[in-house]
Amino acid sequence: MARAFTPPPATISEALSLLPGDALRPLMGLLPIARPFPTRKADMVVAIERHLSGDSLVELWNRLDETQQLAVREALHDPHAVFRPYQFQAKYGRLPLGFDSSYSRKRPSPLRFFLYAPQRHQTPTIIPPDLAQRLRAFVPAPPEIEIAATDELPDAVQQPRFRYVPRGDKQEFDAVKLTRRDMERAAQHDLWEVLRLIDGGRVAVSAKTRRPSAAATRHIAEVLDGGDFFEPTAREAPEQEQRIGPLRAFAWPCLVQAARLADLRGSRLALTKAGRAALAAPAWETLRRLWKRWLGTTLLDEFSRVEAIKGQSRGKGRQSMTAASGRRPVVADALAECPVGRWVRFDDFSRFMQAASFHFDVTRDPWHLYLSEPEYGSLGYDGSHDWRILQGRYVLCLLFEYAATLGLIDVAYTDPGNARPDFTHMWGADDLEYLSRYDGLHYFRLNPLGAYCLGLAEAYEPSAPRAQAALTVYPGLWLQAPAPLSPDERLMLEIYANEEEDGVWRLDADKALDAIESGHDPDAFRRFLAARDDQPLPETVDGFLRDAERRARALRVRGTALLVECADAEIAARLATDPSTAKLCQRAGERQVVVRTASEKAFRKAARGLGYGMPAA
């Protein structure tokens, strides 16, 4: 029989009454109460409650240390006046002294006068309403939580040298160099390259899972700006060893399918009408669409990419997994709290999510997930399903494989091997170098494109690549780049020019038209050239860009129309001249008239009045 729900205590008296008498007596010793102490429980409750008001309550508050006061402040300003230890520890890195031993009979903590158990024999975590009202008169609000961020990225991170350290020995650390990838412009380059690759019929995906084939990920990795985050292994690793595999090359086919830019035709992806339109649209608008569509997609659960954790795809394990579409918006909301343009350590971001109540569950029952073997390796055991193991790995995947691929964040990372040894205590982890291929993500930076995609900025202004190579711009529309170009610089030149030979480029009129039609600003290209050439921009080049801008904007689409073919020229002439239809159409050839789409219904009605019908197209 299910137990009836018992509401938490509404008063200090009720809360104290839940404690046994031998737990109240040590508390009496912390108060200025004359001995001998009362022996009856009810009398002890009255005596303690009397001291929890007025100056006595303020005196007890002053006896708390800084961390204990913070615990009361956090609980007092919780919507339900509840102390949440996991959030507190994430925010401050410690728990208040006396919290874990609040039931100690011998050495009670003054914190016990402020936090009480919601039910008998439970951990003290609540402040009764009457006590909360008294405390709010003088207890300040807790400090606002902030995400630690830095302008400068370190060159390396400290990584434990050994997985296991004998008792008494000291762990040693190695400095591991960080790999930095700025993704804002790279994602815009990758988008067009992937769409063109799909248009060429070179991206095959599984009809069942919609995941890309190994050949497809190789083709995609070859066209990505700077390649994928990790280089493919030169040889096949033994079967028992972990393979990092593709990240960006895996994500792109999933992303374009989720946004319906591509559909499966046979065994390969083909561009949809929206996908073809994306080839001519500003890349940042398409990237924002991809991110928004990904937040709600059911195409893939990112956690399935944490392949070391078994049991997700079948039986009760599959049934217990939560919907990924409910997790992603939580992470996106937390990401929107990050400062734009500053580096954030992933561990700090993870703690911020916990402390600021950006909470979600990966599974409703971790007992059905496991490492290596279902019984001994189950994640249901204590310490095997905490935030770092489940939620933390999910956030790592979403940020590294999807947010970074779409250019929302820049990343700094190492090889995942031994990067996060927080799972090594788990049964079945002996043969694992990493729990997920994303374990090496250490820092990320929300960039202006990310701010635009997250809705933090109303518009996006593409940033010009940093000047790295010197250019010489010639009046004949030639450009020479004697030094190697950065990927960003090469991408900018490819938008407006063709590389005729190594280091020699020529401006192309068709490319310039395409670029300006797609939303690129020719003034940004002028600034790009001016920053790399000491001489003023030649008049012929400036004129070329002005002419391209004028011609690219010479025509405007004001609407769509129907081309209606008539049975003979006489009918076309009558429709074009009769007062009832002439205002709705225009002659277009001997037997054709053009009707604006918005006027189709009125035209059909007027034509019917003249005795002519028009079947649906």
HELIX and SHEET records of a PDB file:
HELIX    1   1 ILE A   12  SER A   17  1                                   6    
HELIX    2   2 GLY A   21  MET A   28  1                                   8    
HELIX    3   3 LYS A   41  ARG A   50  1                                  10    
HELIX    4   4 GLY A   54  ARG A   63  1                                  10    
HELIX    5   5 GLU A   66  LEU A   76  1                                  11    
HELIX    6   6 PRO A   85  TYR A   92  1                                   8    
HELIX    7   7 PRO A  110  PHE A  113  5                                   4    
HELIX    8   8 PRO A  129  LEU A  135  1                                   7    
HELIX    9   9 GLU A  184  ASP A  199  1                                  16    
HELIX   10  10 ALA A  214  VAL A  223  1                                  10    
HELIX   11  11 ARG A  248  ALA A  258  1                                  11    
HELIX   12  12 LYS A  273  ALA A  280  1                                   8    
HELIX   13  13 ALA A  283  GLY A  296  1                                  14    
HELIX   14  14 GLU A  302  ARG A  305  5                                   4    
HELIX   15  15 GLY A  315  SER A  320  1                                   6    
HELIX   16  16 ALA A  324  LEU A  335  1                                  12    
HELIX   17  17 PHE A  346  ALA A  355  1                                  10    
HELIX   18  18 PRO A  366  HIS A  368  5                                   3    
HELIX   19  19 GLN A  391  CYS A  397  1                                   7    
HELIX   20  20 LEU A  398  ALA A  403  3                                   6    
HELIX   21  21 PRO A  421  PHE A  423  5                                   3    
HELIX   22  22 PRO A  448  CYS A  453  1                                   6    
HELIX   23  23 PRO A  487  TYR A  496  1                                  10    
HELIX   24  24 ALA A  509  GLU A  517  1                                   9    
HELIX   25  25 PRO A  522  ALA A  530  1                                   9    
HELIX   26  26 GLU A  539  ALA A  552  1                                  14    
HELIX   27  27 ALA A  569  THR A  577  1                                   9    
HELIX   28  28 PRO A  579  ALA A  582  1                                   4    
HELIX   29  29 THR A  597  SER A  599  5                                   3    
HELIX   30  30 GLU A  600  GLY A  609  1                                  10    
SHEET    1   A 2 ALA A 156  PRO A 160  0                                        
SHEET    2   A 2 PHE A 173  LYS A 177 -1                                        
SHEET    1   B 4 THR A 179  ARG A 181  0                                        
SHEET    2   B 4 ILE A 409  TYR A 413 -1                                        
SHEET    3   B 4 LEU A 441  LEU A 446 -1                                        
SHEET    4   B 4 TRP A 343  ARG A 345 -1                                        
SHEET    1   C 2 ALA A 262  ARG A 265  0                                        
SHEET    2   C 2 ARG A 268  LEU A 271 -1                                        
SHEET    1   D 4 THR A 472  VAL A 473  0                                        
SHEET    2   D 4 TRP A 478  GLN A 480 -1                                        
SHEET    3   D 4 VAL A 504  LEU A 507 -1                                        
SHEET    4   D 4 ALA A 497  GLU A 501 -1                                        
SHEET    1   E 3 ALA A 561  GLU A 565  0                                        
SHEET    2   E 3 GLN A 592  ARG A 596 -1                                        
SHEET    3   E 3 CYS A 585  ARG A 587 -1                                        
END                                                                             
